[in-house]
Amino acid sequence: MISRRYFFGVGVALGAARRAVAASDRVQVGVIGLGGRGRSLTGSLVKMPNAQVTHLCDVDQANLERAARVVQQAGGPAPRQSGDMRRLLEDKTIEAVFIATPDHWHAPAAILACDAGKDVYLEKPCSHNLREGRLVVDAARRNNRIVQHGTQARSRPSAIRAIEYVRCGKLGKVHAAKAWNIQMRDNIGHKEDGPVPPGVDYETWLGPAPWIPFNENRFHYNWHWHWHFGTGDIGNDGVHQIDIARWALGVNSPVRVSGMGRKLYFDDDQQTPDTMNITFEYGRKVLIWEMRIWNPYGLEQVDNGVGVYGSEGMVHIGRWNRRWGYKVFDKQGKLVLDDLETGGDDDHHMRNFLACVRSRALPNADIGIGHLSTLHAHLGNVVSRTGRNLRFDQGTETVIADDQANLYVSRRYRTHWGTPARL
């Protein structure tokens, strides 16, 4: 049992650690989007001596109150709260924002933040569609902003070591990698449209997306599985693994995308695929994406992982029994190196971002990197929705000779203050 003395002692200790850093050196931070992920980011930020959470923003009053308690229980002053991100962005004292909204708000919020002169930590995927991702990159460059994409492996020490091993030449010629997401997701059932819950500003939650009625199965977290707001699990979890595989191969955009994505298992309100097998081609290299979110069996003892394949051996990258790391196997499949570590990777990534806010160096997962990995998820979804293989123009970031596929490269927006201006 945690005693009252212990609880307040932790608060005092955290407060002392924060006071040890000069006030002028602490990055003044606002957090936009305070569901489970946003509160997790807030909980990490309040423990960092070089950050000060001063503002919170969410359209759900209950989320605001929960996140405010996280800040105050860590010994910080009461943060200012708002349901309108414009009030946060117009505050000149805020230097950086952390964005953890639903996917359909990621790019609009990031663009608004960059145009307001804020640096941005943007949760993955960086966009709801491919065109939006390029607009975020443009906004960052236009405003000279630091934008870190939430693919934390770019700052994870064991992942960095894994990539260094791949690049050292011991695997021989590396032409292929595989990324996978194999885990047991929930059946969300079927629900009718209904009234907006008390304390929720649904109009602002919709933002620039076309209006549709409120439905609990399209709201908190379950929005991931609806095209109107989310990008499915390839955009949710898959961007992490695709990013690592792309990093290992040293490739940018694909030239061809083929495969399938379908809803095979769940009989519920989810629209996005529960099963995918997508191949991305880059000349003489290939990246394969495999997803099944209706069974818990994983691959190579890893539910979400990456395999990198060379002529002299292979590397598996992922998490085994809550330990991040990688394993190396020789040509005969014998384990020759096992490099695992304990500890989370969020803090490494957030510290890198905060350091770059001060130094103005590009962060480990600069938005240019994040956009390239995210567009793979979007292209996989386009293959799924059209049922066709694609040829991709890397220069224009459009699908070649396929008007229907290009409809999914962007989206329809309604007239709203959050609608990106440079479509």
Stockholm file with secondary structure:
# STOCKHOLM 1.0

chainA/1-423         MISRRYFFGVGVALGAARRAVAASDRVQVGVIGLGGRGRSLTGSLVKMPNAQVTHLCDVDQANLERAARVVQQAGGPAPRQSGDMRRLLEDKTIEAVFIATPDHWHAPAAILACDAGKDVYLEKPCSHNLREGRLVVDAARRNNRIVQHGTQARSRPSAIRAIEYVRCGKLGKVHAAKAWNIQMRDNIGHKEDGPVPPGVDYETWLGPAPWIPFNENRFHYNWHWHWHFGTGDIGNDGVHQIDIARWALGVNSPVRVSGMGRKLYFDDDQQTPDTMNITFEYGRKVLIWEMRIWNPYGLEQVDNGVGVYGSEGMVHIGRWNRRWGYKVFDKQGKLVLDDLETGGDDDHHMRNFLACVRSRALPNADIGIGHLSTLHAHLGNVVSRTGRNLRFDQGTETVIADDQANLYVSRRYRTHWGTPARL
#=GR chainA/1-423 SS CCCHHHHHHHHHHHHHHHHTSCGGGSEEEEEECCSHHHHHHHHHHTTCTTEEEEEEECSBHHHHHHHHHHHHHTTCCCCEEESCHHHHHTCTTCCEEEECSCHHHHHHHHHHHHHTTCEEEECSSSCSSHHHHHHHHHHHHHTTCCEEESCGGGGCHHHHHHHHHHHTTTTCSEEEEEEEEECBCCCCCCCCCCCCCTTBCHHHHHTTSCCCCCCGGGSTTGGGGSTTTCCHHHHHTHHHHHHHHHHHHTCCSCSEEEEEEECCSCCSSCCSCSEEEEEEEETTEEEEEEEECBCCCCBTTBSEEEEEEETTEEEEEEEETTEEEEEEEETTSCEEEEEEECSCSHHHHHHHHHHHHHHCCCCTTBHHHHHHHHHHHHHHHHHHHHCSCEEEETTTTEETTCHHHHTTTSCCCCSCTTSCSCC
#=GC SS_cons         CCCHHHHHHHHHHHHHHHHTSCGGGSEEEEEECCSHHHHHHHHHHTTCTTEEEEEEECSBHHHHHHHHHHHHHTTCCCCEEESCHHHHHTCTTCCEEEECSCHHHHHHHHHHHHHTTCEEEECSSSCSSHHHHHHHHHHHHHTTCCEEESCGGGGCHHHHHHHHHHHTTTTCSEEEEEEEEECBCCCCCCCCCCCCCTTBCHHHHHTTSCCCCCCGGGSTTGGGGSTTTCCHHHHHTHHHHHHHHHHHHTCCSCSEEEEEEECCSCCSSCCSCSEEEEEEEETTEEEEEEEECBCCCCBTTBSEEEEEEETTEEEEEEEETTEEEEEEEETTSCEEEEEEECSCSHHHHHHHHHHHHHHCCCCTTBHHHHHHHHHHHHHHHHHHHHCSCEEEETTTTEETTCHHHHTTTSCCCCSCTTSCSCC
//
